[in-house]
């Protein structure tokens, strides 16, 4: 299966989590393409992918927000309707659950079916999650 993993940044903890998910999925024979929302100017089509994964740091103290560049990046993606998707965040206390809901909402606006959502805090959990995709 071919998967695309869209993340806010190719640096820091979220990058490590994304690489762990990709490694776990690839260990099970899946192809994974990791792209950053910082990769502006690139139009992404979801057509060739069986599963869409989108990750963001959970931001804020209580209200829970996602990275500000994710919604505009996703809105430029093509062939999104009907695609299976997973939302994940790196945890941030009370903001975590709300950030997950916001991210799931962004995917649902595109017509994606969000099959799973979770907070992933470390590399070991990320690899295990990737192996179960």
TIKOL-37169 format. One record per residue: residue number from 1; x, y, z of N, C-alpha, C, CB in turn. Coordinates in Angstrom, 1 decimal, padded with zeros to 4 digits. Glycine has a CB too. Example, Ala and Ser with C-alpha at 12.3 -4.5 7.8 and 13.67 -1.06 7.14 Angstrom:
residues 2
+-----+--------+--------+--------+--------+--------+--------+--------+--------+--------+--------+--------+--------+
!   n !    npx !    npy !    npz !   capx !   capy !   capz !    cpx !    cpy !    cpz !   cbpx !   cbpy !   cbpz !
+-----+--------+--------+--------+--------+--------+--------+--------+--------+--------+--------+--------+--------+
!   1 !  013.2 ! -005.7 !  007.8 !  012.3 ! -004.5 !  007.8 !  013.2 ! -003.3 !  007.8 !  011.3 ! -004.5 !  009.0 !
!   2 !  012.8 ! -002.2 !  007.1 !  013.7 ! -001.1 !  007.1 !  012.9 !  000.0 !  007.9 !  014.1 ! -000.6 !  005.7 !
+-----+--------+--------+--------+--------+--------+--------+--------+--------+--------+--------+--------+--------+
//
This chain:
residues 133
+-----+--------+--------+--------+--------+--------+--------+--------+--------+--------+--------+--------+--------+
!   n !    npx !    npy !    npz !   capx !   capy !   capz !    cpx !    cpy !    cpz !   cbpx !   cbpy !   cbpz !
+-----+--------+--------+--------+--------+--------+--------+--------+--------+--------+--------+--------+--------+
!   1 !  000.8 ! -001.2 !  000.0 !  000.0 !  000.0 !  000.0 !  000.9 !  001.2 !  000.0 ! -000.9 !  000.0 !  001.2 !
!   2 !  000.4 !  002.3 ! -000.6 !  001.1 !  003.5 ! -000.7 !  000.4 !  004.6 !  000.2 !  001.2 !  004.0 ! -002.1 !
!   3 !  001.2 !  005.2 !  001.1 !  000.7 !  006.2 !  002.0 !  001.5 !  007.5 !  001.9 !  000.9 !  005.6 !  003.4 !
!   4 !  000.8 !  008.6 !  002.2 !  001.4 !  009.9 !  002.3 !  001.3 !  010.4 !  003.7 !  000.8 !  010.9 !  001.2 !
!   5 !  002.3 !  010.9 !  004.2 !  002.4 !  011.4 !  005.6 !  002.7 !  012.9 !  005.5 !  003.4 !  010.7 !  006.5 !
!   6 !  001.8 !  013.8 !  005.8 !  001.9 !  015.2 !  005.7 !  002.2 !  015.8 !  007.1 !  000.7 !  015.9 !  005.0 !
!   7 !  003.3 !  016.5 !  007.3 !  003.6 !  017.0 !  008.6 !  003.9 !  018.5 !  008.5 !  004.8 !  016.3 !  009.3 !
!   8 !  003.7 !  019.2 !  009.6 !  004.0 !  020.6 !  009.7 !  005.4 !  021.0 !  009.4 !  003.5 !  021.2 !  011.0 !
!   9 !  006.3 !  020.2 !  010.0 !  007.7 !  020.6 !  009.9 !  008.6 !  019.4 !  009.7 !  008.1 !  021.4 !  011.2 !
!  10 !  009.8 !  019.6 !  009.1 !  010.7 !  018.5 !  009.0 !  011.8 !  018.6 !  010.0 !  011.3 !  018.5 !  007.5 !
!  11 !  011.5 !  019.3 !  011.1 !  012.4 !  019.4 !  012.2 !  011.8 !  019.0 !  013.5 !  012.9 !  020.9 !  012.3 !
!  12 !  012.6 !  018.7 !  014.5 !  012.1 !  018.5 !  015.9 !  011.4 !  017.2 !  016.1 !  011.3 !  019.6 !  016.2 !
!  13 !  010.6 !  017.2 !  017.2 !  009.9 !  016.0 !  017.6 !  008.9 !  015.5 !  016.6 !  009.2 !  016.4 !  018.9 !
!  14 !  008.2 !  016.4 !  015.9 !  007.2 !  015.9 !  015.0 !  007.9 !  015.2 !  013.8 !  006.4 !  017.1 !  014.4 !
!  15 !  009.0 !  015.7 !  013.4 !  009.8 !  015.0 !  012.4 !  010.2 !  013.6 !  012.8 !  011.1 !  015.8 !  012.0 !
!  16 !  010.7 !  013.5 !  014.1 !  011.1 !  012.2 !  014.6 !  009.9 !  011.2 !  014.6 !  011.7 !  012.3 !  016.0 !
!  17 !  008.7 !  011.7 !  015.1 !  007.5 !  010.9 !  015.1 !  007.1 !  010.4 !  013.7 !  006.3 !  011.7 !  015.8 !
!  18 !  007.2 !  011.3 !  012.8 !  006.8 !  011.0 !  011.4 !  007.8 !  010.0 !  010.8 !  006.8 !  012.3 !  010.5 !
!  19 !  009.0 !  010.1 !  011.1 !  010.0 !  009.1 !  010.6 !  009.8 !  007.8 !  011.2 !  011.4 !  009.6 !  010.9 !
!  20 !  009.4 !  007.8 !  012.5 !  009.1 !  006.5 !  013.2 !  007.8 !  005.8 !  012.6 !  008.8 !  006.8 !  014.6 !
!  21 !  006.8 !  006.6 !  012.3 !  005.6 !  006.0 !  011.6 !  006.0 !  005.5 !  010.3 !  004.5 !  007.1 !  011.5 !
!  22 !  006.8 !  006.2 !  009.5 !  007.2 !  005.8 !  008.2 !  008.0 !  004.5 !  008.3 !  008.0 !  006.9 !  007.4 !
!  23 !  008.9 !  004.5 !  009.2 !  009.8 !  003.3 !  009.4 !  008.9 !  002.1 !  009.7 !  010.8 !  003.5 !  010.5 !
!  24 !  008.0 !  002.2 !  010.6 !  007.1 !  001.1 !  011.0 !  006.3 !  000.6 !  009.8 !  006.2 !  001.5 !  012.1 !
!  25 !  005.8 !  001.5 !  009.1 !  004.9 !  001.1 !  007.9 !  005.8 !  000.5 !  006.8 !  004.2 !  002.4 !  007.3 !
!  26 !  007.0 !  001.0 !  006.6 !  007.9 !  000.4 !  005.6 !  008.4 ! -001.0 !  006.0 !  009.1 !  001.3 !  005.3 !
!  27 !  008.5 ! -001.2 !  007.3 !  008.9 ! -002.5 !  007.8 !  007.9 ! -003.6 !  007.5 !  009.1 ! -002.5 !  009.4 !
!  28 !  006.6 ! -003.1 !  007.3 !  005.6 ! -004.1 !  006.9 !  005.3 ! -004.1 !  005.4 !  004.3 ! -003.7 !  007.6 !
!  29 !  006.2 ! -003.5 !  004.6 !  006.1 ! -003.5 !  003.1 !  005.3 ! -002.4 !  002.5 !  005.5 ! -004.8 !  002.8 !
!  30 !  005.0 ! -001.4 !  003.2 !  004.3 ! -000.2 !  002.7 !  005.3 !  000.8 !  002.1 !  003.4 !  000.4 !  003.7 !
!  31 !  004.8 !  001.6 !  001.2 !  005.6 !  002.7 !  000.7 !  005.0 !  003.9 !  001.4 !  005.5 !  002.8 ! -000.9 !
!  32 !  005.9 !  004.8 !  001.9 !  005.5 !  006.0 !  002.6 !  006.3 !  007.2 !  002.0 !  005.7 !  005.9 !  004.1 !
!  33 !  005.5 !  008.2 !  001.7 !  006.1 !  009.5 !  001.2 !  005.8 !  010.5 !  002.3 !  005.6 !  010.0 ! -000.2 !
!  34 !  006.9 !  011.1 !  002.9 !  006.7 !  012.1 !  003.9 !  007.0 !  013.5 !  003.3 !  007.7 !  011.9 !  005.1 !
!  35 !  006.0 !  014.4 !  003.4 !  006.2 !  015.7 !  002.9 !  005.8 !  016.7 !  004.0 !  005.3 !  016.0 !  001.7 !
!  36 !  006.4 !  017.9 !  003.9 !  006.1 !  019.0 !  004.8 !  005.2 !  020.0 !  004.3 !  007.5 !  019.6 !  005.3 !
!  37 !  004.4 !  020.7 !  005.1 !  003.6 !  021.8 !  004.7 !  004.5 !  023.0 !  004.3 !  002.6 !  022.2 !  005.7 !
!  38 !  005.7 !  022.9 !  004.6 !  006.7 !  024.0 !  004.3 !  007.0 !  023.9 !  002.8 !  007.9 !  024.0 !  005.1 !
!  39 !  006.7 !  022.8 !  002.2 !  007.0 !  022.5 !  000.8 !  006.0 !  023.2 ! -000.1 !  007.1 !  021.0 !  000.4 !
!  40 !  006.0 !  024.6 ! -000.1 !  005.0 !  025.3 ! -000.8 !  005.3 !  025.3 ! -002.3 !  005.0 !  026.8 ! -000.3 !
!  41 !  004.2 !  025.5 ! -003.0 !  004.4 !  025.5 ! -004.5 !  004.2 !  024.1 ! -005.1 !  005.7 !  026.0 ! -004.9 !
!  42 !  004.1 !  023.1 ! -004.3 !  003.8 !  021.8 ! -004.7 !  002.4 !  021.4 ! -004.6 !  004.7 !  020.8 ! -004.0 !
!  43 !  001.7 !  021.0 ! -005.6 !  000.3 !  020.6 ! -005.5 !  000.3 !  019.1 ! -005.3 ! -000.5 !  021.0 ! -006.8 !
!  44 ! -000.3 !  018.7 ! -004.3 ! -000.4 !  017.3 ! -003.9 ! -001.7 !  016.7 ! -004.3 ! -000.1 !  017.1 ! -002.4 !
!  45 ! -001.7 !  015.6 ! -005.0 ! -002.9 !  014.9 ! -005.2 ! -003.0 !  013.6 ! -004.4 ! -003.1 !  014.5 ! -006.8 !
!  46 ! -004.1 !  013.3 ! -003.8 ! -004.2 !  012.1 ! -002.9 ! -004.5 !  010.9 ! -003.7 ! -005.3 !  012.4 ! -001.9 !
!  47 ! -004.8 !  011.0 ! -005.0 ! -005.2 !  009.9 ! -005.9 ! -004.4 !  008.7 ! -005.7 ! -005.2 !  010.3 ! -007.3 !
!  48 ! -003.0 !  008.7 ! -005.8 ! -002.2 !  007.5 ! -005.8 ! -002.1 !  006.9 ! -004.4 ! -000.9 !  007.8 ! -006.3 !
!  49 ! -002.6 !  007.5 ! -003.4 ! -002.4 !  007.0 ! -002.0 ! -003.6 !  006.3 ! -001.4 ! -002.0 !  008.2 ! -001.1 !
!  50 ! -003.3 !  005.2 ! -000.7 ! -004.3 !  004.4 ! -000.1 ! -004.7 !  005.0 !  001.3 ! -003.9 !  003.0 !  000.1 !
!  51 ! -003.8 !  005.7 !  001.9 ! -004.0 !  006.3 !  003.2 ! -003.3 !  007.6 !  003.3 ! -003.6 !  005.3 !  004.3 !
!  52 ! -004.0 !  008.6 !  003.9 ! -003.4 !  009.9 !  004.2 ! -003.2 !  010.1 !  005.7 ! -004.4 !  011.0 !  003.6 !
!  53 ! -002.0 !  010.4 !  006.1 ! -001.8 !  010.7 !  007.5 ! -001.3 !  012.1 !  007.6 ! -000.7 !  009.7 !  008.1 !
!  54 ! -001.9 !  012.9 !  008.5 ! -001.6 !  014.3 !  008.7 ! -001.2 !  014.5 !  010.2 ! -002.7 !  015.2 !  008.3 !
!  55 !  000.0 !  015.1 !  010.4 !  000.4 !  015.3 !  011.8 !  000.7 !  016.8 !  012.1 !  001.6 !  014.5 !  012.1 !
!  56 !  000.5 !  017.2 !  013.3 !  000.7 !  018.5 !  013.7 !  001.1 !  018.5 !  015.2 ! -000.5 !  019.4 !  013.5 !
!  57 !  001.9 !  019.5 !  015.7 !  002.0 !  019.6 !  017.1 !  000.7 !  020.2 !  017.7 !  003.3 !  020.5 !  017.5 !
!  58 !  000.3 !  019.7 !  018.8 ! -000.8 !  020.3 !  019.5 ! -000.3 !  021.7 !  020.1 ! -001.4 !  019.4 !  020.6 !
!  59 ! -001.0 !  022.7 !  019.8 ! -000.5 !  024.1 !  020.2 ! -001.6 !  024.7 !  021.1 ! -000.2 !  025.0 !  019.0 !
!  60 ! -001.1 !  025.7 !  021.9 ! -002.0 !  026.4 !  022.8 ! -002.0 !  025.8 !  024.2 ! -003.5 !  026.3 !  022.3 !
!  61 ! -002.7 !  026.4 !  025.1 ! -002.7 !  026.0 !  026.5 ! -003.9 !  025.1 !  026.7 ! -002.6 !  027.1 !  027.4 !
!  62 ! -005.0 !  025.6 !  026.4 ! -006.3 !  024.8 !  026.7 ! -007.1 !  024.6 !  025.4 ! -007.1 !  025.5 !  027.8 !
!  63 ! -007.2 !  025.7 !  024.6 ! -008.1 !  025.7 !  023.4 ! -007.6 !  024.7 !  022.4 ! -008.1 !  027.0 !  022.8 !
!  64 ! -006.4 !  024.4 !  022.3 ! -005.9 !  023.4 !  021.3 ! -006.0 !  023.8 !  019.9 ! -006.7 !  022.1 !  021.5 !
!  65 ! -004.9 !  024.1 !  019.3 ! -004.8 !  024.5 !  017.9 ! -003.8 !  023.6 !  017.2 ! -004.4 !  026.0 !  017.8 !
!  66 ! -003.8 !  023.6 !  015.9 ! -002.9 !  022.9 !  015.1 ! -002.0 !  023.9 !  014.4 ! -003.6 !  022.0 !  014.0 !
!  67 ! -000.9 !  023.5 !  013.8 !  000.0 !  024.4 !  013.1 ! -000.8 !  025.2 !  012.0 !  001.1 !  023.6 !  012.4 !
!  68 ! -000.5 !  026.5 !  012.0 ! -001.3 !  027.4 !  011.2 ! -001.2 !  027.1 !  009.7 ! -000.9 !  028.8 !  011.5 !
!  69 ! -000.1 !  026.5 !  009.2 !  000.1 !  026.2 !  007.8 ! -000.6 !  024.9 !  007.3 !  001.5 !  026.2 !  007.5 !
!  70 ! -001.2 !  024.1 !  008.2 ! -001.8 !  022.9 !  007.7 ! -003.1 !  023.1 !  007.0 ! -002.1 !  022.0 !  008.9 !
!  71 ! -004.1 !  023.9 !  007.5 ! -005.3 !  024.1 !  006.7 ! -005.1 !  024.7 !  005.3 ! -006.2 !  025.1 !  007.4 !
!  72 ! -004.3 !  025.7 !  005.1 ! -004.1 !  026.2 !  003.7 ! -003.4 !  025.2 !  002.8 ! -003.3 !  027.5 !  003.7 !
!  73 ! -002.4 !  024.4 !  003.4 ! -001.8 !  023.4 !  002.6 ! -002.8 !  022.3 !  002.2 ! -000.6 !  022.7 !  003.4 !
!  74 ! -003.6 !  021.8 !  003.1 ! -004.6 !  020.8 !  002.8 ! -005.6 !  021.3 !  001.8 ! -005.3 !  020.3 !  004.0 !
!  75 ! -006.0 !  022.6 !  001.9 ! -007.0 !  023.1 !  000.9 ! -006.5 !  023.1 ! -000.5 ! -007.4 !  024.5 !  001.4 !
!  76 ! -005.2 !  023.1 ! -000.7 ! -004.7 !  023.0 ! -002.1 ! -004.5 !  021.6 ! -002.6 ! -003.3 !  023.7 ! -002.1 !
!  77 ! -004.7 !  020.6 ! -001.8 ! -004.5 !  019.2 ! -002.2 ! -005.7 !  018.8 ! -003.1 ! -004.5 !  018.3 ! -001.0 !
!  78 ! -005.4 !  018.0 ! -004.1 ! -006.4 !  017.5 ! -005.0 ! -006.8 !  016.1 ! -004.8 ! -005.9 !  017.7 ! -006.5 !
!  79 ! -008.0 !  015.7 ! -005.3 ! -008.5 !  014.3 ! -005.3 ! -008.6 !  013.8 ! -003.9 ! -007.7 !  013.4 ! -006.2 !
!  80 ! -009.2 !  014.6 ! -003.0 ! -009.2 !  014.3 ! -001.6 ! -010.4 !  013.5 ! -001.1 ! -009.1 !  015.5 ! -000.8 !
!  81 ! -011.5 !  013.7 ! -001.8 ! -012.8 !  013.1 ! -001.4 ! -012.8 !  011.6 ! -001.4 ! -013.9 !  013.6 ! -002.3 !
!  82 ! -013.3 !  011.0 ! -000.3 ! -013.4 !  009.5 ! -000.2 ! -012.1 !  008.8 !  000.3 ! -013.8 !  009.0 ! -001.5 !
!  83 ! -011.1 !  009.6 !  000.5 ! -009.8 !  009.0 !  000.9 ! -009.8 !  008.7 !  002.4 ! -008.6 !  009.9 !  000.6 !
!  84 ! -009.2 !  007.5 !  002.8 ! -009.1 !  007.2 !  004.2 ! -007.9 !  008.0 !  004.8 ! -008.8 !  005.7 !  004.4 !
!  85 ! -008.2 !  008.5 !  006.0 ! -007.2 !  009.4 !  006.6 ! -007.0 !  009.1 !  008.1 ! -007.6 !  010.9 !  006.4 !
!  86 ! -005.9 !  009.5 !  008.6 ! -005.5 !  009.4 !  010.1 ! -005.0 !  010.8 !  010.5 ! -004.6 !  008.2 !  010.4 !
!  87 ! -005.4 !  011.3 !  011.6 ! -004.9 !  012.5 !  012.2 ! -004.1 !  012.2 !  013.4 ! -006.1 !  013.5 !  012.5 !
!  88 ! -002.9 !  012.8 !  013.6 ! -002.1 !  012.6 !  014.8 ! -001.5 !  013.9 !  015.2 ! -001.1 !  011.5 !  014.6 !
!  89 ! -001.3 !  014.0 !  016.5 ! -000.6 !  015.2 !  017.0 !  000.5 !  014.7 !  018.0 ! -001.6 !  016.2 !  017.7 !
!  90 !  001.4 !  015.6 !  018.3 !  002.4 !  015.4 !  019.4 !  001.7 !  016.1 !  020.6 !  003.8 !  016.0 !  019.1 !
!  91 !  001.6 !  015.5 !  021.7 !  000.8 !  016.0 !  022.8 !  001.3 !  017.3 !  023.4 !  000.7 !  015.0 !  023.9 !
!  92 !  000.3 !  018.0 !  024.0 !  000.6 !  019.3 !  024.7 ! -000.4 !  019.5 !  025.8 !  000.7 !  020.5 !  023.7 !
!  93 ! -000.4 !  018.6 !  026.8 ! -001.3 !  018.8 !  027.9 ! -002.8 !  018.8 !  027.5 ! -001.0 !  020.0 !  028.7 !
!  94 ! -003.5 !  019.8 !  028.1 ! -004.9 !  020.0 !  027.8 ! -005.3 !  020.3 !  026.4 ! -005.4 !  021.0 !  028.8 !
!  95 ! -004.3 !  020.8 !  025.6 ! -004.6 !  021.2 !  024.2 ! -004.7 !  020.0 !  023.3 ! -003.5 !  022.2 !  023.8 !
!  96 ! -004.2 !  018.9 !  023.7 ! -004.1 !  017.7 !  022.8 ! -005.4 !  017.3 !  022.2 ! -003.5 !  016.6 !  023.6 !
!  97 ! -006.4 !  017.0 !  023.0 ! -007.7 !  016.5 !  022.5 ! -008.3 !  017.5 !  021.5 ! -008.7 !  016.2 !  023.6 !
!  98 ! -008.3 !  018.8 !  021.9 ! -009.0 !  019.8 !  021.0 ! -008.2 !  019.9 !  019.7 ! -009.0 !  021.1 !  021.8 !
!  99 ! -006.9 !  019.8 !  019.8 ! -006.1 !  019.9 !  018.5 ! -006.4 !  018.7 !  017.6 ! -004.6 !  019.9 !  018.9 !
! 100 ! -006.6 !  017.6 !  018.2 ! -006.9 !  016.4 !  017.4 ! -008.3 !  016.6 !  016.7 ! -007.0 !  015.1 !  018.2 !
! 101 ! -009.2 !  017.2 !  017.4 ! -010.6 !  017.4 !  016.8 ! -010.5 !  018.4 !  015.7 ! -011.5 !  017.9 !  017.9 !
! 102 ! -009.7 !  019.5 !  015.9 ! -009.5 !  020.5 !  014.8 ! -008.9 !  019.9 !  013.6 ! -008.6 !  021.6 !  015.3 !
! 103 ! -007.8 !  019.0 !  013.8 ! -007.2 !  018.4 !  012.6 ! -008.1 !  017.4 !  011.9 ! -005.9 !  017.7 !  013.1 !
! 104 ! -008.9 !  016.7 !  012.7 ! -009.8 !  015.8 !  012.1 ! -010.9 !  016.6 !  011.3 ! -010.6 !  014.9 !  013.1 !
! 105 ! -011.3 !  017.7 !  011.8 ! -012.2 !  018.6 !  011.1 ! -011.7 !  019.0 !  009.7 ! -012.6 !  019.7 !  011.9 !
! 106 ! -010.4 !  019.4 !  009.7 ! -009.8 !  019.8 !  008.5 ! -009.8 !  018.7 !  007.4 ! -008.3 !  020.3 !  008.7 !
! 107 ! -009.5 !  017.5 !  007.8 ! -009.6 !  016.4 !  006.9 ! -011.0 !  016.1 !  006.4 ! -008.9 !  015.1 !  007.6 !
! 108 ! -011.9 !  016.2 !  007.3 ! -013.3 !  015.9 !  007.0 ! -013.9 !  017.0 !  006.0 ! -014.2 !  015.8 !  008.2 !
! 109 ! -013.4 !  018.2 !  006.1 ! -013.8 !  019.3 !  005.2 ! -013.4 !  018.9 !  003.7 ! -013.1 !  020.6 !  005.6 !
! 110 ! -012.3 !  018.1 !  003.6 ! -011.9 !  017.7 !  002.3 ! -012.6 !  016.5 !  001.8 ! -010.4 !  017.4 !  002.3 !
! 111 ! -013.5 !  015.9 !  002.6 ! -014.2 !  014.7 !  002.2 ! -013.5 !  013.4 !  002.5 ! -014.5 !  014.8 !  000.7 !
! 112 ! -012.4 !  013.5 !  003.3 ! -011.7 !  012.3 !  003.8 ! -012.5 !  011.6 !  004.9 ! -010.3 !  012.7 !  004.3 !
! 113 ! -012.3 !  010.3 !  005.0 ! -012.9 !  009.5 !  006.1 ! -011.8 !  009.3 !  007.1 ! -013.5 !  008.2 !  005.6 !
! 114 ! -012.0 !  010.0 !  008.3 ! -010.9 !  009.9 !  009.3 ! -011.2 !  008.6 !  010.1 ! -011.0 !  011.1 !  010.3 !
! 115 ! -010.4 !  007.6 !  009.9 ! -010.5 !  006.3 !  010.5 ! -009.9 !  006.1 !  011.8 ! -010.0 !  005.2 !  009.6 !
! 116 ! -008.9 !  007.0 !  012.1 ! -008.2 !  006.9 !  013.4 ! -007.6 !  008.3 !  013.7 ! -007.0 !  005.8 !  013.3 !
! 117 ! -007.4 !  008.5 !  015.0 ! -006.8 !  009.7 !  015.4 ! -006.1 !  009.4 !  016.8 ! -007.8 !  010.9 !  015.6 !
! 118 ! -004.9 !  010.0 !  017.0 ! -004.2 !  009.7 !  018.2 ! -003.1 !  010.8 !  018.5 ! -003.6 !  008.4 !  018.2 !
! 119 ! -002.7 !  010.7 !  019.7 ! -001.6 !  011.5 !  020.2 ! -000.4 !  010.6 !  020.3 ! -001.9 !  012.2 !  021.6 !
! 120 !  000.7 !  010.9 !  019.7 !  001.9 !  010.1 !  019.7 !  003.0 !  010.9 !  020.3 !  002.3 !  009.6 !  018.2 !
! 121 !  003.6 !  010.3 !  021.4 !  004.5 !  011.1 !  022.1 !  006.0 !  010.7 !  022.0 !  004.2 !  011.1 !  023.6 !
! 122 !  006.2 !  009.5 !  021.5 !  007.6 !  009.0 !  021.4 !  007.9 !  008.1 !  020.2 !  008.0 !  008.3 !  022.7 !
! 123 !  009.1 !  007.9 !  019.9 !  009.5 !  007.2 !  018.7 !  009.1 !  005.8 !  018.7 !  011.0 !  007.2 !  018.5 !
! 124 !  009.2 !  005.1 !  019.9 !  008.7 !  003.7 !  020.0 !  007.3 !  003.6 !  019.7 !  009.0 !  003.2 !  021.4 !
! 125 !  006.4 !  004.4 !  020.2 !  005.0 !  004.4 !  019.9 !  004.7 !  004.7 !  018.4 !  004.2 !  005.4 !  020.8 !
! 126 !  005.5 !  005.6 !  017.8 !  005.4 !  005.9 !  016.4 !  005.7 !  004.7 !  015.5 !  006.3 !  007.1 !  016.0 !
! 127 !  006.7 !  004.0 !  015.8 !  007.1 !  002.8 !  015.0 !  006.0 !  001.8 !  015.1 !  008.5 !  002.3 !  015.4 !
! 128 !  005.6 !  001.5 !  016.4 !  004.5 !  000.5 !  016.6 !  003.2 !  000.9 !  015.9 !  004.2 !  000.4 !  018.1 !
! 129 !  002.9 !  002.2 !  015.9 !  001.7 !  002.6 !  015.2 !  001.9 !  002.4 !  013.7 !  001.4 !  004.1 !  015.5 !
! 130 !  003.0 !  002.8 !  013.1 !  003.3 !  002.6 !  011.7 !  003.2 !  001.1 !  011.3 !  004.6 !  003.1 !  011.4 !
! 131 !  003.7 !  000.2 !  012.1 !  003.6 ! -001.2 !  011.8 !  002.2 ! -001.7 !  011.7 !  004.4 ! -002.0 !  012.8 !
! 132 !  001.3 ! -001.0 !  012.3 ! -000.1 ! -001.5 !  012.4 ! -001.0 ! -000.8 !  011.3 ! -000.7 ! -001.3 !  013.7 !
! 133 ! -000.4 !  000.0 !  010.5 ! -001.2 !  000.7 !  009.5 ! -001.7 ! -000.3 !  008.4 ! -000.4 !  001.8 !  008.8 !
+-----+--------+--------+--------+--------+--------+--------+--------+--------+--------+--------+--------+--------+
//
